[in-house]
């Protein structure tokens, strides 16, 4: 149940209980009923707190990496290199996203904990290399990272503080080494077309787990490898088989792996 709805319902119940208390003011059983009323209020408060806590729980994480060549050669998006220069020819991090087993996901869970670059100052160099922005207008990454933390990261506060969230995500990129896994299987970012199943098999061989591949279309309408999803348990520390795959972004049996 969303927090806002839960609190509205709780407020309505509390109001009704206070009305009951007022009706009991002149009752001979006032003392006994007041004791019961106090117990009900305390119980309701505990239930409300439980709802708030549960509302931020989740089942697993998606770890999402994107291929910059497909981002930049897309009919639907513009591409601007970061102010720090063209990113490395490698997959870049998109994000680490809490998710539910039914395919839905929490978002924007804590407006009181906004992105604070000073909390990750020791990670900035690594972030610019491995988590670059390609959005226009050009930026150094802070807007992208802020969006990822505030939309997704704040929903993982039961597991990560801000620094741990970004540090863990950076570590996952080094752990999975997608481009290396693909190259080992003879799949190179040279504009060639490859079997979707071969791409999945190569990544599974390299990471130990089945990926979800998201495709987009280039300016000529060809399906191309865009994003790779892997899953982690709700501690964010163990790669697992994905409980559910995302909707949309489906690929054909043969897809391009564009250069960058």
URJO-V191628 format. One record per residue. N is the residue number from 1. RES is the residue in one small letter. SS is DSSP state (h for helix, s for strand, l for the rest). PHI is phi as a letter, one per 40 degrees, with the letter a starting at -180 (none if undefined). D_FIRST is the distance of its C-alpha to the first C-alpha in whole Angstrom. Layout:
n->N res->RES ss->SS phi->PHI d_first->D_FIRST
n->N res->RES ss->SS phi->PHI d_first->D_FIRST
This chain:
n->1 res->x ss->l phi->none d_first->0
n->2 res->x ss->l phi->d d_first->4
n->3 res->x ss->h phi->d d_first->6
n->4 res->x ss->h phi->c d_first->9
n->5 res->x ss->h phi->c d_first->7
n->6 res->x ss->h phi->c d_first->6
n->7 res->x ss->h phi->c d_first->10
n->8 res->x ss->h phi->c d_first->11
n->9 res->x ss->h phi->c d_first->11
n->10 res->x ss->h phi->c d_first->12
n->11 res->x ss->h phi->c d_first->15
n->12 res->x ss->h phi->c d_first->16
n->13 res->x ss->h phi->c d_first->16
n->14 res->x ss->h phi->c d_first->18
n->15 res->x ss->h phi->c d_first->20
n->16 res->x ss->h phi->c d_first->21
n->17 res->x ss->h phi->c d_first->22
n->18 res->x ss->h phi->c d_first->24
n->19 res->x ss->h phi->c d_first->26
n->20 res->x ss->h phi->c d_first->27
n->21 res->x ss->h phi->c d_first->28
n->22 res->x ss->h phi->c d_first->31
n->23 res->x ss->h phi->c d_first->32
n->24 res->x ss->l phi->c d_first->33
n->25 res->x ss->l phi->d d_first->35
n->26 res->x ss->l phi->b d_first->38
n->27 res->x ss->l phi->c d_first->37
n->28 res->x ss->l phi->c d_first->40
n->29 res->x ss->l phi->c d_first->37
n->30 res->x ss->h phi->d d_first->35
n->31 res->x ss->h phi->c d_first->35
n->32 res->x ss->h phi->c d_first->34
n->33 res->x ss->h phi->c d_first->31
n->34 res->x ss->h phi->c d_first->30
n->35 res->x ss->h phi->c d_first->30
n->36 res->x ss->h phi->c d_first->27
n->37 res->x ss->h phi->c d_first->26
n->38 res->x ss->h phi->c d_first->25
n->39 res->x ss->h phi->c d_first->24
n->40 res->x ss->h phi->c d_first->21
n->41 res->x ss->h phi->c d_first->20
n->42 res->x ss->h phi->c d_first->21
n->43 res->x ss->h phi->c d_first->18
n->44 res->x ss->h phi->c d_first->16
n->45 res->x ss->h phi->c d_first->16
n->46 res->x ss->h phi->c d_first->16
n->47 res->x ss->h phi->c d_first->12
n->48 res->x ss->h phi->c d_first->11
n->49 res->x ss->h phi->c d_first->13
n->50 res->x ss->h phi->c d_first->11
n->51 res->x ss->h phi->c d_first->7
n->52 res->x ss->h phi->c d_first->9
n->53 res->x ss->h phi->c d_first->11
n->54 res->x ss->h phi->c d_first->9
n->55 res->x ss->l phi->c d_first->6
n->56 res->x ss->l phi->b d_first->10
n->57 res->x ss->l phi->c d_first->11
n->58 res->x ss->l phi->a d_first->13
n->59 res->x ss->l phi->b d_first->15
n->60 res->x ss->s phi->a d_first->18
n->61 res->x ss->s phi->b d_first->20
n->62 res->x ss->s phi->c d_first->22
n->63 res->x ss->s phi->b d_first->25
n->64 res->x ss->s phi->b d_first->27
n->65 res->x ss->s phi->b d_first->30
n->66 res->x ss->s phi->b d_first->32
n->67 res->x ss->s phi->c d_first->36
n->68 res->x ss->h phi->c d_first->37
n->69 res->x ss->h phi->c d_first->40
n->70 res->x ss->h phi->c d_first->37
n->71 res->x ss->h phi->c d_first->35
n->72 res->x ss->h phi->c d_first->39
n->73 res->x ss->l phi->b d_first->40
n->74 res->x ss->l phi->b d_first->38
n->75 res->x ss->l phi->c d_first->38
n->76 res->x ss->l phi->b d_first->35
n->77 res->x ss->l phi->b d_first->35
n->78 res->x ss->l phi->c d_first->37
n->79 res->x ss->l phi->b d_first->38
n->80 res->x ss->l phi->b d_first->40
n->81 res->x ss->l phi->c d_first->41
n->82 res->x ss->s phi->c d_first->40
n->83 res->x ss->l phi->c d_first->42
n->84 res->x ss->l phi->c d_first->43
n->85 res->x ss->s phi->h d_first->44
n->86 res->x ss->l phi->c d_first->44
n->87 res->x ss->l phi->c d_first->41
n->88 res->x ss->l phi->c d_first->42
n->89 res->x ss->l phi->c d_first->43
n->90 res->x ss->l phi->a d_first->40
n->91 res->x ss->s phi->c d_first->36
n->92 res->x ss->s phi->b d_first->34
n->93 res->x ss->s phi->c d_first->31
n->94 res->x ss->s phi->c d_first->28
n->95 res->x ss->s phi->i d_first->25
n->96 res->x ss->s phi->b d_first->23
n->97 res->x ss->s phi->b d_first->19
n->98 res->x ss->s phi->c d_first->16
n->99 res->x ss->s phi->a d_first->15
n->100 res->x ss->l phi->b d_first->13
n->101 res->x ss->l phi->c d_first->15
n->102 res->x ss->l phi->c d_first->14
n->103 res->x ss->l phi->g d_first->16
n->104 res->x ss->l phi->c d_first->13
n->105 res->x ss->l phi->a d_first->12
n->106 res->x ss->l phi->c d_first->11
n->107 res->x ss->l phi->a d_first->13
n->108 res->x ss->l phi->f d_first->15
n->109 res->x ss->l phi->c d_first->13
n->110 res->x ss->l phi->a d_first->16
n->111 res->x ss->l phi->c d_first->18
n->112 res->x ss->l phi->c d_first->20
n->113 res->x ss->l phi->b d_first->22
n->114 res->x ss->l phi->c d_first->23
n->115 res->x ss->l phi->d d_first->26
n->116 res->x ss->l phi->b d_first->29
n->117 res->x ss->h phi->d d_first->32
n->118 res->x ss->h phi->c d_first->34
n->119 res->x ss->h phi->c d_first->31
n->120 res->x ss->h phi->b d_first->32
n->121 res->x ss->h phi->d d_first->36
n->122 res->x ss->h phi->c d_first->37
n->123 res->x ss->h phi->b d_first->36
n->124 res->x ss->h phi->d d_first->36
n->125 res->x ss->h phi->d d_first->39
n->126 res->x ss->h phi->c d_first->38
n->127 res->x ss->h phi->c d_first->35
n->128 res->x ss->h phi->c d_first->37
n->129 res->x ss->h phi->c d_first->39
n->130 res->x ss->h phi->b d_first->36
n->131 res->x ss->l phi->b d_first->33
n->132 res->x ss->l phi->c d_first->35
n->133 res->x ss->l phi->c d_first->34
n->134 res->x ss->l phi->b d_first->36
n->135 res->x ss->l phi->c d_first->34
n->136 res->x ss->l phi->b d_first->36
n->137 res->x ss->l phi->c d_first->38
n->138 res->x ss->l phi->d d_first->39
n->139 res->x ss->l phi->a d_first->37
n->140 res->x ss->l phi->c d_first->37
n->141 res->x ss->l phi->h d_first->34
n->142 res->x ss->h phi->c d_first->32
n->143 res->x ss->h phi->c d_first->30
n->144 res->x ss->h phi->c d_first->29
n->145 res->x ss->h phi->c d_first->28
n->146 res->x ss->h phi->c d_first->26
n->147 res->x ss->h phi->c d_first->24
n->148 res->x ss->h phi->c d_first->23
n->149 res->x ss->h phi->c d_first->22
n->150 res->x ss->h phi->c d_first->20
n->151 res->x ss->h phi->c d_first->18
n->152 res->x ss->l phi->b d_first->18
n->153 res->x ss->h phi->c d_first->20
n->154 res->x ss->h phi->c d_first->17
n->155 res->x ss->h phi->c d_first->15
n->156 res->x ss->h phi->b d_first->17
n->157 res->x ss->l phi->c d_first->18
n->158 res->x ss->l phi->c d_first->18
n->159 res->x ss->l phi->b d_first->20
n->160 res->x ss->l phi->b d_first->22
n->161 res->x ss->l phi->c d_first->24
n->162 res->x ss->h phi->c d_first->25
n->163 res->x ss->h phi->c d_first->29
n->164 res->x ss->h phi->c d_first->27
n->165 res->x ss->h phi->c d_first->25
n->166 res->x ss->h phi->c d_first->28
n->167 res->x ss->h phi->c d_first->31
n->168 res->x ss->h phi->c d_first->29
n->169 res->x ss->h phi->c d_first->28
n->170 res->x ss->h phi->c d_first->32
n->171 res->x ss->h phi->c d_first->33
n->172 res->x ss->h phi->c d_first->31
n->173 res->x ss->h phi->c d_first->33
n->174 res->x ss->h phi->c d_first->36
n->175 res->x ss->h phi->c d_first->35
n->176 res->x ss->h phi->c d_first->35
n->177 res->x ss->l phi->f d_first->38
n->178 res->x ss->h phi->c d_first->37
n->179 res->x ss->h phi->c d_first->40
n->180 res->x ss->h phi->c d_first->42
n->181 res->x ss->h phi->c d_first->41
n->182 res->x ss->h phi->c d_first->41
n->183 res->x ss->h phi->c d_first->45
n->184 res->x ss->h phi->d d_first->46
n->185 res->x ss->l phi->c d_first->45
n->186 res->x ss->l phi->g d_first->47
n->187 res->x ss->l phi->b d_first->45
n->188 res->x ss->l phi->b d_first->46
n->189 res->x ss->l phi->c d_first->44
n->190 res->x ss->l phi->b d_first->47
n->191 res->x ss->l phi->g d_first->46
n->192 res->x ss->l phi->c d_first->47
n->193 res->x ss->s phi->b d_first->45
n->194 res->x ss->s phi->b d_first->44
n->195 res->x ss->s phi->c d_first->42
n->196 res->x ss->h phi->d d_first->38
n->197 res->x ss->h phi->c d_first->38
n->198 res->x ss->h phi->c d_first->41
n->199 res->x ss->h phi->c d_first->39
n->200 res->x ss->h phi->c d_first->36
n->201 res->x ss->h phi->c d_first->38
n->202 res->x ss->h phi->c d_first->40
n->203 res->x ss->h phi->c d_first->36
n->204 res->x ss->h phi->c d_first->36
n->205 res->x ss->h phi->c d_first->39
n->206 res->x ss->h phi->c d_first->39
n->207 res->x ss->h phi->b d_first->35
n->208 res->x ss->l phi->g d_first->35
n->209 res->x ss->l phi->a d_first->32
n->210 res->x ss->l phi->c d_first->31
n->211 res->x ss->l phi->c d_first->30
n->212 res->x ss->s phi->b d_first->28
n->213 res->x ss->s phi->b d_first->31
n->214 res->x ss->s phi->b d_first->30
n->215 res->x ss->s phi->b d_first->33
n->216 res->x ss->s phi->b d_first->34
n->217 res->x ss->s phi->b d_first->37
n->218 res->x ss->l phi->c d_first->40
n->219 res->x ss->l phi->c d_first->42
n->220 res->x ss->l phi->c d_first->44
n->221 res->x ss->l phi->g d_first->41
n->222 res->x ss->l phi->c d_first->41
n->223 res->x ss->s phi->c d_first->38
n->224 res->x ss->s phi->b d_first->38
n->225 res->x ss->s phi->c d_first->36
n->226 res->x ss->s phi->b d_first->33
n->227 res->x ss->s phi->b d_first->31
n->228 res->x ss->s phi->b d_first->30
n->229 res->x ss->s phi->b d_first->27
n->230 res->x ss->s phi->b d_first->27
n->231 res->x ss->s phi->b d_first->24
n->232 res->x ss->s phi->b d_first->24
n->233 res->x ss->s phi->c d_first->22
n->234 res->x ss->l phi->c d_first->19
n->235 res->x ss->l phi->c d_first->22
n->236 res->x ss->l phi->g d_first->23
n->237 res->x ss->l phi->b d_first->27
n->238 res->x ss->l phi->b d_first->27
n->239 res->x ss->s phi->c d_first->28
n->240 res->x ss->s phi->b d_first->27
n->241 res->x ss->l phi->c d_first->27
n->242 res->x ss->l phi->c d_first->24
n->243 res->x ss->l phi->c d_first->21
n->244 res->x ss->l phi->a d_first->21
n->245 res->x ss->l phi->c d_first->23
n->246 res->x ss->l phi->c d_first->22
n->247 res->x ss->l phi->c d_first->23
n->248 res->x ss->l phi->g d_first->26
n->249 res->x ss->l phi->g d_first->28
n->250 res->x ss->l phi->c d_first->30
n->251 res->x ss->l phi->b d_first->34
n->252 res->x ss->l phi->c d_first->37
n->253 res->x ss->l phi->c d_first->39
n->254 res->x ss->s phi->b d_first->41
n->255 res->x ss->s phi->b d_first->40
n->256 res->x ss->s phi->c d_first->42
n->257 res->x ss->l phi->b d_first->41
n->258 res->x ss->l phi->c d_first->43
n->259 res->x ss->l phi->c d_first->45
n->260 res->x ss->l phi->a d_first->44
